[in-house]
Each structure stands twice: as C-alpha cells, then as structure tokens.
Amino acid sequence: MARPKTGSNPEFQRVQKKLRSLVGRAISDYNMIEQGDRVMVCLSGGADSYALLDVLLGLREAAPVDFDIVAVNLDQKQPGFPAGILPDYLDSVGVDFRIIEEDTYSVVQSIIPPGKTSCSLCSRLRRGILYRVAKEIGASKIALGHHADDIVETLFLNLFYNGRLKSMPAKLISDDRKNIVIRPLAYAREKMIKEFADYRGFPIIPCSLCGSQPNLQRQAVKAMLRHWDEESPGRVQNIFNALTRVSPSHLLDNSLFDFSGLSLEGFAGLDEFDLAIDVFESP
C-alpha cells in the first residue's frame, strides 16, 4: 500500500509544514521526546493517530535527538473490524509495529446496558492494555493522537458535568504510575489534521463502538465548539490559549494560591492585582 504522492501539491505542503511546526513546538515546549526514547504511537485507524504517526516519522529524520518509533494497534474485536488494513499500511511505511488482540468489545457489551454510553469503560480497558504493552516492548513514552479540540472539549466536559476546571495535559504520568503519556498534536486543530489526512489518503477505519453512539456529551460539546468556530472565529483558539496562561490568584482554589495568607505586606511575589478582566477592544 503505497502512500499518495503529495509532495508537488503546494496546499499539501502548506498544511504539512504547519502541522509539523505545531507538533515540533509542542514536543519542544513540554520536552516530550528525549534522546534514546522508544515512542509507542497508539494507532486506532482514525485520522488523528495516522497523522500523528506520519508527522513523527517525518520529524524523526530531522530531529536533534535519536528516538525509535513503534506503532501499536489494539484490535478490540469489534464486529466487522477490517483486520488487514493497519498491518498492510504499517508494512508499507516501514515502521516497527505490534497488533494486540483483546476482546474488550464483548466485555463492554456484557457490562453496559443497552442505550447507555460505553466510552468510559472502553477507555479504561484500552488504557490498561496499552500501558501493559508499553512496558512489554520497552517504550519510554506513549504517544496519543489527542489534539487541541479534544483538549478544549475535555475542559468543558469537566466544567459542565464534573464541576472541575480540568482538561487534558500535553504530558502526564499514566494511571498506573509506570508510563509517561504525551500528546504531540496538542497545538493542532482537528480541521487541519483532517485536511492533512485527506491529502495523505490514509485508510481510515471508523469506530463502530463509541463513535457511532448518539447523544454523547462529547458530541454536544463538539457541536458547541463547531458553532463557535462558525459564528466567532478565534474563540476556541483563545480558550485553548487560556489553558497555557492560568492566573491562580484570580481563581478560587486555595490549594493553588494562599488566599488566607494574603496581606498588604505579603504581595511581593504577586504579579496580578484586582483587574479581573484584561482590557480588550470589543469587535
């Protein structure tokens, strides 16, 4: 399965250059990949993970550090899953890979009642397996394909449904405390990734388990952000930017800022005072 010849297309070159730049900046900003790392790229068959693998393979050639890449796909035994597509593709790009077969589909179906969403359980099962595989193959980093839209969506999901100001970090310690998870696409918008994937002609495999479920909370938030992109361009990007510029002194979390100890004599290290909303010009 040969990759499409896109090098002579100026629009593809523009998108590729921008995406590589964003991924490179995220890797640099959060020190995601270091000398000698073995990076396990989790490949689902969706546009995001294909793009992540493609860009990392390209960046590896010019990176100032040496690192290995191994692609891992978890075959969850969903009915109709085209098992040959990913191995054929991965063989064609010449990357080391593992296909892990675990029937999590049957487990989810046996536990989750009909009509209820299965995302949470499916995600926990998938994470546990991937964490185990990472240790088995000696991976020092686990790379996931979450992008800027996923990060903003998660912020609002936690805000609306969990009452927490929390999102997805670009780099974190895994649940099992034995792996480091990275998200090199953190700075890239979903629209750009899909455009890149369309140019590359990746053999996309749709998720028939969770992606097809109606009335998911994430789908509602995604629709909200899509509306904002259409009606107020730049708003979603500003929300993402806000996650990188947090002012603990202007929130309400006592564990992040010593409000009880605040006094006129002790504000030497305080860089913000009573201005709650920065001055800006309304459109």
TORDO-201528 format. One record per residue: residue number from 0; residue in one letter; x, y, z of N, C-alpha, C in turn. Coordinates in steps of 0.1 Angstrom, whole numbers. Layout:
{atom NUM,'a',{X,Y,Z},{X,Y,Z},{X,Y,Z}};
...
! end
This chain:
{atom 0,'m',{9,-12,0},{0,0,0},{9,12,0}};
{atom 1,'a',{11,18,-11},{20,30,-12},{13,42,-8}};
{atom 2,'r',{21,51,-2},{15,64,3},{13,73,-9}};
{atom 3,'p',{2,82,-9},{0,91,-20},{11,100,-23}};
{atom 4,'k',{13,103,-35},{23,113,-39},{18,127,-38}};
{atom 5,'t',{21,134,-27},{15,147,-24},{26,158,-24}};
{atom 6,'g',{38,154,-26},{49,164,-24},{48,176,-34}};
{atom 7,'s',{42,174,-46},{42,185,-55},{30,194,-53}};
{atom 8,'n',{21,191,-44},{9,199,-42},{12,210,-32}};
{atom 9,'p',{11,223,-36},{15,234,-27},{6,235,-15}};
{atom 10,'e',{-7,232,-16},{-16,232,-5},{-12,222,5}};
{atom 11,'f',{-9,210,0},{-5,199,9},{8,203,17}};
{atom 12,'q',{17,209,9},{30,213,15},{28,223,26}};
{atom 13,'r',{18,233,24},{15,243,34},{10,236,47}};
{atom 14,'v',{0,227,45},{-6,221,56},{4,212,64}};
{atom 15,'q',{12,205,56},{22,196,62},{32,204,70}};
{atom 16,'k',{37,215,64},{47,224,71},{41,229,84}};
{atom 17,'k',{29,234,84},{22,240,95},{21,229,106}};
{atom 18,'l',{16,217,102},{13,207,112},{26,202,118}};
{atom 19,'r',{37,200,110},{50,196,116},{55,207,125}};
{atom 20,'s',{53,220,122},{58,230,130},{51,230,144}};
{atom 21,'l',{37,228,144},{30,227,156},{34,216,165}};
{atom 22,'v',{36,204,158},{40,192,166},{54,194,172}};
{atom 23,'g',{63,200,163},{76,202,168},{77,212,180}};
{atom 24,'r',{68,222,179},{68,232,190},{62,226,203}};
{atom 25,'a',{52,217,202},{46,211,214},{57,201,220}};
{atom 26,'i',{64,194,212},{74,185,217},{85,192,224}};
{atom 27,'s',{89,204,218},{99,212,225},{94,219,238}};
{atom 28,'d',{82,224,237},{77,232,249},{75,223,261}};
{atom 29,'y',{72,210,259},{69,201,270},{79,190,271}};
{atom 30,'n',{90,191,264},{101,181,264},{95,167,263}};
{atom 31,'m',{87,165,253},{80,152,252},{89,140,248}};
{atom 32,'i',{99,143,239},{107,132,234},{122,136,236}};
{atom 33,'e',{129,126,242},{143,128,246},{152,118,239}};
{atom 34,'q',{165,120,240},{175,111,234},{173,97,239}};
{atom 35,'g',{172,88,229},{171,74,232},{157,69,235}};
{atom 36,'d',{147,78,234},{133,73,237},{129,63,227}};
{atom 37,'r',{120,54,232},{113,45,224},{98,49,225}};
{atom 38,'v',{93,55,214},{80,61,215},{69,51,209}};
{atom 39,'m',{60,48,217},{49,39,213},{37,48,208}};
{atom 40,'v',{35,48,195},{24,56,189},{12,47,189}};
{atom 41,'c',{1,51,196},{-11,43,196},{-19,47,183}};
{atom 42,'l',{-21,36,175},{-28,38,162},{-41,32,162}};
{atom 43,'s',{-52,40,161},{-66,35,162},{-71,32,148}};
{atom 44,'g',{-66,38,138},{-72,38,125},{-79,50,121}};
{atom 45,'g',{-79,60,130},{-86,73,128},{-76,83,122}};
{atom 46,'a',{-81,94,117},{-73,104,111},{-62,109,120}};
{atom 47,'d',{-66,112,133},{-56,118,142},{-44,109,145}};
{atom 48,'s',{-46,96,147},{-35,88,150},{-26,85,138}};
{atom 49,'y',{-33,84,126},{-25,83,114},{-16,95,112}};
{atom 50,'a',{-22,107,113},{-14,119,112},{-3,120,122}};
{atom 51,'l',{-6,116,134},{5,116,144},{17,108,140}};
{atom 52,'l',{14,96,136},{25,86,132},{32,92,120}};
{atom 53,'d',{25,97,110},{31,103,98},{41,114,102}};
{atom 54,'v',{36,123,110},{44,135,113},{56,131,121}};
{atom 55,'l',{54,122,131},{66,118,139},{76,111,131}};
{atom 56,'l',{72,103,121},{81,96,113},{89,106,105}};
{atom 57,'g',{83,117,100},{90,127,93},{99,135,102}};
{atom 58,'l',{94,139,114},{103,147,123},{115,139,128}};
{atom 59,'r',{113,126,129},{124,118,134},{137,119,125}};
{atom 60,'e',{135,121,112},{146,122,103},{154,135,105}};
{atom 61,'a',{148,145,110},{155,158,112},{157,162,127}};
{atom 62,'a',{152,153,136},{152,157,150},{167,157,155}};
{atom 63,'p',{169,166,165},{183,167,170},{186,156,180}};
{atom 64,'v',{176,148,183},{178,136,192},{174,123,184}};
{atom 65,'d',{180,112,188},{177,99,182},{166,93,190}};
{atom 66,'f',{155,88,184},{145,81,191},{139,70,182}};
{atom 67,'d',{133,60,187},{127,49,180},{112,51,180}};
{atom 68,'i',{105,46,170},{90,46,170},{85,32,168}};
{atom 69,'v',{75,28,176},{68,16,173},{53,19,174}};
{atom 70,'a',{46,15,163},{32,17,163},{25,5,169}};
{atom 71,'v',{14,8,177},{7,-3,183},{-8,0,181}};
{atom 72,'n',{-15,-11,176},{-29,-10,174},{-35,-21,183}};
{atom 73,'l',{-46,-17,190},{-54,-26,198},{-66,-30,190}};
{atom 74,'d',{-66,-43,186},{-78,-48,179},{-87,-53,190}};
{atom 75,'q',{-98,-45,192},{-108,-48,203},{-119,-58,199}};
{atom 76,'k',{-117,-64,187},{-126,-74,182},{-141,-69,180}};
{atom 77,'q',{-141,-56,175},{-154,-51,171},{-159,-58,159}};
{atom 78,'p',{-172,-61,158},{-177,-68,146},{-174,-60,133}};
{atom 79,'g',{-169,-67,123},{-167,-60,111},{-154,-53,110}};
{atom 80,'f',{-145,-53,120},{-133,-46,120},{-123,-52,109}};
{atom 81,'p',{-119,-43,100},{-111,-48,89},{-96,-51,94}};
{atom 82,'a',{-93,-63,98},{-81,-65,105},{-68,-64,96}};
{atom 83,'g',{-70,-65,83},{-58,-64,75},{-53,-50,71}};
{atom 84,'i',{-62,-40,73},{-59,-26,68},{-46,-21,75}};
{atom 85,'l',{-46,-21,88},{-35,-14,95},{-21,-22,93}};
{atom 86,'p',{-21,-35,94},{-8,-42,91},{-3,-39,77}};
{atom 87,'d',{-12,-39,67},{-8,-35,53},{-2,-21,53}};
{atom 88,'y',{-9,-12,59},{-4,2,58},{9,3,66}};
{atom 89,'l',{11,-3,77},{23,-1,85},{35,-8,78}};
{atom 90,'d',{32,-19,72},{42,-25,64},{47,-16,52}};
{atom 91,'s',{37,-9,46},{41,0,35},{49,12,39}};
{atom 92,'v',{48,16,52},{56,28,56},{69,24,63}};
{atom 93,'g',{70,11,65},{83,6,70},{85,9,85}};
{atom 94,'v',{75,9,93},{76,12,107},{74,-1,115}};
{atom 95,'d',{82,-2,126},{80,-14,135},{66,-12,142}};
{atom 96,'f',{59,-24,142},{45,-23,148},{41,-36,155}};
{atom 97,'r',{31,-34,164},{25,-46,170},{10,-44,169}};
{atom 98,'i',{3,-55,166},{-11,-56,167},{-15,-64,179}};
{atom 99,'i',{-22,-58,188},{-26,-65,200},{-41,-69,199}};
{atom 100,'e',{-44,-81,201},{-58,-86,200},{-63,-89,214}};
{atom 101,'e',{-73,-81,218},{-80,-82,231},{-95,-80,229}};
{atom 102,'d',{-103,-89,233},{-118,-88,230},{-124,-79,241}};
{atom 103,'t',{-121,-66,241},{-128,-57,250},{-142,-54,246}};
{atom 104,'y',{-145,-56,233},{-158,-54,228},{-169,-62,235}};
{atom 105,'s',{-166,-75,237},{-175,-84,244},{-177,-80,258}};
{atom 106,'v',{-166,-76,264},{-166,-72,278},{-175,-60,280}};
{atom 107,'v',{-173,-50,272},{-182,-38,272},{-196,-41,270}};
{atom 108,'q',{-199,-49,260},{-213,-53,257},{-220,-60,268}};
{atom 109,'s',{-212,-68,276},{-218,-76,286},{-220,-68,299}};
{atom 110,'i',{-214,-57,300},{-215,-49,312},{-224,-37,311}};
{atom 111,'i',{-223,-30,299},{-230,-17,297},{-244,-21,292}};
{atom 112,'p',{-255,-16,299},{-268,-18,295},{-271,-12,281}};
{atom 113,'p',{-280,-18,273},{-284,-12,260},{-288,3,262}};
{atom 114,'g',{-283,11,253},{-287,25,253},{-278,34,261}};
{atom 115,'k',{-269,28,270},{-260,36,278},{-247,37,270}};
{atom 116,'t',{-240,48,273},{-227,50,266},{-216,41,272}};
{atom 117,'s',{-208,36,263},{-197,27,267},{-183,33,267}};
{atom 118,'c',{-182,46,265},{-169,53,263},{-160,51,275}};
{atom 119,'s',{-166,53,287},{-158,53,299},{-151,40,302}};
{atom 120,'l',{-159,29,301},{-154,16,304},{-145,12,293}};
{atom 121,'c',{-148,14,280},{-140,11,269},{-126,18,270}};
{atom 122,'s',{-126,30,274},{-114,38,275},{-105,32,286}};
{atom 123,'r',{-111,28,298},{-103,23,309},{-97,10,305}};
{atom 124,'l',{-105,1,298},{-99,-12,294},{-88,-10,284}};
{atom 125,'r',{-90,-1,275},{-80,2,264},{-67,7,271}};
{atom 126,'r',{-69,17,280},{-57,23,286},{-49,12,294}};
{atom 127,'g',{-56,4,301},{-48,-6,309},{-40,-16,300}};
{atom 128,'i',{-46,-20,289},{-39,-28,279},{-27,-21,273}};
{atom 129,'l',{-29,-9,269},{-18,-1,262},{-7,1,272}};
{atom 130,'y',{-10,4,285},{0,6,295},{9,-6,297}};
{atom 131,'r',{2,-18,297},{9,-31,298},{18,-33,287}};
{atom 132,'v',{13,-31,275},{20,-33,262},{33,-24,262}};
{atom 133,'a',{31,-12,266},{42,-2,266},{54,-8,274}};
{atom 134,'k',{51,-14,286},{62,-19,294},{68,-32,287}};
{atom 135,'e',{59,-40,281},{64,-52,275},{74,-49,263}};
{atom 136,'i',{71,-38,256},{80,-35,244},{91,-25,248}};
{atom 137,'g',{92,-21,260},{102,-12,265},{100,2,260}};
{atom 138,'a',{88,6,258},{85,20,254},{87,30,266}};
{atom 139,'s',{94,41,263},{96,51,274},{85,62,273}};
{atom 140,'k',{78,63,262},{68,73,260},{56,66,253}};
{atom 141,'i',{44,70,256},{32,66,249},{26,78,243}};
{atom 142,'a',{26,78,229},{20,90,222},{6,88,218}};
{atom 143,'l',{-3,97,222},{-17,96,218},{-20,107,208}};
{atom 144,'g',{-31,105,201},{-34,114,190},{-44,125,193}};
{atom 145,'h',{-46,129,206},{-55,140,210},{-49,153,205}};
{atom 146,'h',{-59,161,201},{-55,174,195},{-61,186,203}};
{atom 147,'a',{-59,198,198},{-64,210,206},{-79,210,208}};
{atom 148,'d',{-87,205,198},{-101,204,200},{-105,194,211}};
{atom 149,'d',{-98,183,212},{-101,173,222},{-98,180,236}};
{atom 150,'i',{-87,187,237},{-84,194,249},{-94,204,254}};
{atom 151,'v',{-99,212,245},{-109,222,248},{-122,215,251}};
{atom 152,'e',{-126,205,244},{-138,197,247},{-138,191,261}};
{atom 153,'t',{-126,185,264},{-125,179,278},{-126,190,289}};
{atom 154,'l',{-121,202,286},{-122,213,296},{-137,215,299}};
{atom 155,'f',{-145,216,288},{-160,219,290},{-167,207,295}};
{atom 156,'l',{-163,195,292},{-170,183,298},{-168,183,313}};
{atom 157,'n',{-155,186,317},{-153,186,332},{-160,198,338}};
{atom 158,'l',{-161,209,331},{-167,221,337},{-182,218,338}};
{atom 159,'f',{-189,214,327},{-203,212,327},{-208,200,335}};
{atom 160,'y',{-201,189,335},{-206,177,341},{-199,172,353}};
{atom 161,'n',{-187,177,356},{-180,172,368},{-177,184,378}};
{atom 162,'g',{-180,196,373},{-177,208,382},{-162,209,385}};
{atom 163,'r',{-154,207,375},{-139,208,378},{-133,216,366}};
{atom 164,'l',{-123,224,369},{-116,231,359},{-104,223,356}};
{atom 165,'k',{-105,214,346},{-95,204,343},{-97,200,328}};
{atom 166,'s',{-85,197,322},{-85,193,308},{-75,182,306}};
{atom 167,'m',{-70,180,294},{-60,170,290},{-46,177,290}};
{atom 168,'p',{-37,173,298},{-23,178,297},{-16,173,285}};
{atom 169,'a',{-6,181,280},{2,176,269},{11,165,273}};
{atom 170,'k',{14,164,285},{23,153,290},{19,150,305}};
{atom 171,'l',{19,137,308},{15,133,321},{20,119,325}};
{atom 172,'i',{19,116,338},{22,103,342},{9,95,341}};
{atom 173,'s',{10,82,336},{-2,74,334},{-8,70,347}};
{atom 174,'d',{-20,64,346},{-28,60,357},{-20,49,365}};
{atom 175,'d',{-13,41,358},{-5,30,366},{8,35,372}};
{atom 176,'r',{11,48,370},{23,54,375},{36,48,370}};
{atom 177,'k',{35,41,358},{46,35,352},{50,39,338}};
{atom 178,'n',{42,48,333},{44,53,319},{42,68,318}};
{atom 179,'i',{49,74,308},{47,88,305},{39,89,292}};
{atom 180,'v',{28,96,293},{19,98,281},{22,112,275}};
{atom 181,'i',{23,112,262},{25,125,255},{14,127,244}};
{atom 182,'r',{11,140,242},{1,143,231},{8,154,222}};
{atom 183,'p',{16,149,212},{23,158,203},{14,167,194}};
{atom 184,'l',{1,163,192},{-8,171,184},{-15,181,192}};
{atom 185,'a',{-11,184,205},{-18,193,214},{-21,206,208}};
{atom 186,'y',{-12,212,200},{-13,225,194},{-21,226,181}};
{atom 187,'a',{-25,214,176},{-31,214,162},{-46,213,163}};
{atom 188,'r',{-53,220,155},{-67,219,154},{-72,207,146}};
{atom 189,'e',{-83,202,150},{-89,190,143},{-91,192,128}};
{atom 190,'k',{-95,204,124},{-97,207,110},{-85,205,102}};
{atom 191,'m',{-74,210,107},{-61,209,100},{-57,195,99}};
{atom 192,'i',{-58,187,109},{-54,173,109},{-63,165,99}};
{atom 193,'k',{-75,168,98},{-84,161,88},{-80,165,74}};
{atom 194,'e',{-77,178,72},{-72,182,59},{-59,175,55}};
{atom 195,'f',{-50,174,65},{-38,167,62},{-40,152,59}};
{atom 196,'a',{-49,146,66},{-53,132,64},{-59,129,51}};
{atom 197,'d',{-67,139,46},{-74,138,33},{-63,138,22}};
{atom 198,'y',{-53,147,24},{-43,148,14},{-35,135,13}};
{atom 199,'r',{-32,129,25},{-24,117,26},{-31,105,22}};
{atom 200,'g',{-44,105,22},{-52,94,18},{-51,82,27}};
{atom 201,'f',{-51,84,40},{-49,74,50},{-62,64,49}};
{atom 202,'p',{-60,51,51},{-71,42,51},{-79,42,64}};
{atom 203,'i',{-88,52,65},{-95,54,78},{-104,43,82}};
{atom 204,'i',{-103,39,95},{-112,28,100},{-121,35,110}};
{atom 205,'p',{-134,36,107},{-143,42,117},{-146,33,129}};
{atom 206,'c',{-148,40,141},{-151,32,153},{-166,29,153}};
{atom 207,'s',{-169,16,154},{-183,13,154},{-188,10,168}};
{atom 208,'l',{-180,13,178},{-184,10,192},{-188,23,198}};
{atom 209,'c',{-179,33,200},{-182,45,207},{-186,57,198}};
{atom 210,'g',{-179,58,187},{-181,69,178},{-194,70,172}};
{atom 211,'s',{-201,58,171},{-214,58,165},{-226,60,175}};
{atom 212,'q',{-223,61,188},{-234,63,197},{-240,77,197}};
{atom 213,'p',{-253,78,197},{-260,91,197},{-260,97,211}};
{atom 214,'n',{-261,110,211},{-264,118,223},{-252,117,233}};
{atom 215,'l',{-240,115,228},{-229,116,237},{-226,130,242}};
{atom 216,'q',{-222,132,254},{-219,145,260},{-208,152,251}};
{atom 217,'r',{-198,144,247},{-187,150,240},{-192,155,226}};
{atom 218,'q',{-202,148,220},{-207,152,207},{-215,166,209}};
{atom 219,'a',{-221,167,220},{-228,180,222},{-218,192,224}};
{atom 220,'v',{-208,189,231},{-197,199,233},{-190,202,220}};
{atom 221,'k',{-188,192,212},{-182,193,199},{-190,202,190}};
{atom 222,'a',{-203,200,190},{-212,208,182},{-212,223,187}};
{atom 223,'m',{-211,225,200},{-210,239,205},{-197,246,200}};
{atom 224,'l',{-186,239,200},{-174,245,196},{-174,247,181}};
{atom 225,'r',{-180,238,173},{-182,240,159},{-190,252,156}};
{atom 226,'h',{-201,254,164},{-209,267,162},{-200,279,165}};
{atom 227,'w',{-192,278,175},{-184,290,179},{-174,293,168}};
{atom 228,'d',{-168,282,162},{-159,284,151},{-165,291,139}};
{atom 229,'e',{-178,288,137},{-185,294,126},{-189,309,129}};
{atom 230,'e',{-194,311,141},{-200,324,145},{-190,333,150}};
{atom 231,'s',{-180,328,157},{-170,337,164},{-156,331,162}};
{atom 232,'p',{-151,332,149},{-137,326,146},{-127,331,156}};
{atom 233,'g',{-119,322,161},{-108,326,171},{-112,323,185}};
{atom 234,'r',{-125,321,188},{-129,319,202},{-123,306,208}};
{atom 235,'v',{-124,295,200},{-120,282,205},{-105,283,207}};
{atom 236,'q',{-97,289,198},{-83,291,199},{-79,299,212}};
{atom 237,'n',{-87,309,214},{-85,317,226},{-87,309,239}};
{atom 238,'i',{-97,300,239},{-99,292,251},{-87,282,253}};
{atom 239,'f',{-83,277,241},{-71,268,243},{-59,276,248}};
{atom 240,'n',{-57,288,243},{-45,296,247},{-47,299,262}};
{atom 241,'a',{-59,301,267},{-61,304,281},{-56,293,290}};
{atom 242,'l',{-56,280,285},{-51,269,293},{-36,270,295}};
{atom 243,'t',{-29,278,287},{-15,279,288},{-11,292,296}};
{atom 244,'r',{-21,300,300},{-19,312,307},{-29,313,319}};
{atom 245,'v',{-26,305,329},{-35,305,340},{-31,314,351}};
{atom 246,'s',{-41,321,357},{-38,330,368},{-44,325,381}};
{atom 247,'p',{-37,317,389},{-43,311,401},{-48,321,411}};
{atom 248,'s',{-42,333,411},{-46,343,421},{-60,349,417}};
{atom 249,'h',{-65,346,405},{-78,351,401},{-88,340,399}};
{atom 250,'l',{-85,329,406},{-95,318,407},{-99,316,421}};
{atom 251,'l',{-104,305,425},{-109,303,439},{-103,290,446}};
{atom 252,'d',{-92,285,441},{-87,273,446},{-76,276,456}};
{atom 253,'n',{-79,273,469},{-70,276,480},{-57,268,479}};
{atom 254,'s',{-58,256,472},{-46,248,471},{-36,253,461}};
{atom 255,'l',{-40,262,452},{-32,268,442},{-27,282,446}};
{atom 256,'f',{-34,289,455},{-30,302,459},{-34,304,473}};
{atom 257,'d',{-25,310,481},{-27,312,495},{-35,325,498}};
{atom 258,'f',{-48,323,496},{-57,334,498},{-58,338,513}};
{atom 259,'s',{-58,328,521},{-59,331,536},{-47,338,541}};
{atom 260,'g',{-36,336,535},{-24,343,539},{-21,356,532}};
{atom 261,'l',{-30,360,523},{-28,372,515},{-29,385,524}};
{atom 262,'s',{-19,394,523},{-20,406,531},{-12,417,523}};
{atom 263,'l',{-14,429,527},{-8,441,521},{7,440,522}};
{atom 264,'e',{12,433,532},{26,432,535},{33,421,527}};
{atom 265,'g',{24,411,522},{30,399,516},{27,398,501}};
{atom 266,'f',{26,409,494},{23,407,480},{35,409,470}};
{atom 267,'a',{47,407,476},{59,410,467},{59,401,455}};
{atom 268,'g',{55,388,457},{56,379,445},{43,379,437}};
{atom 269,'l',{34,387,440},{21,387,432},{23,396,420}};
{atom 270,'d',{19,390,408},{21,398,396},{8,403,390}};
{atom 271,'e',{-4,399,397},{-17,404,393},{-24,409,405}};
{atom 272,'f',{-32,420,403},{-39,426,414},{-54,425,411}};
{atom 273,'d',{-62,436,412},{-76,435,412},{-83,435,398}};
{atom 274,'l',{-75,435,387},{-80,435,374},{-85,422,370}};
{atom 275,'a',{-98,419,371},{-103,406,368},{-104,403,353}};
{atom 276,'i',{-108,413,345},{-109,412,331},{-99,421,324}};
{atom 277,'d',{-90,415,316},{-80,424,310},{-86,433,300}};
{atom 278,'v',{-80,444,298},{-85,454,288},{-85,449,274}};
{atom 279,'f',{-95,449,267},{-95,445,253},{-106,453,245}};
{atom 280,'e',{-104,453,232},{-114,461,224},{-125,451,219}};
{atom 281,'s',{-137,455,221},{-148,446,216},{-149,447,201}};
{atom 282,'p',{-152,436,194},{-153,437,179},{-164,446,175}};
! end
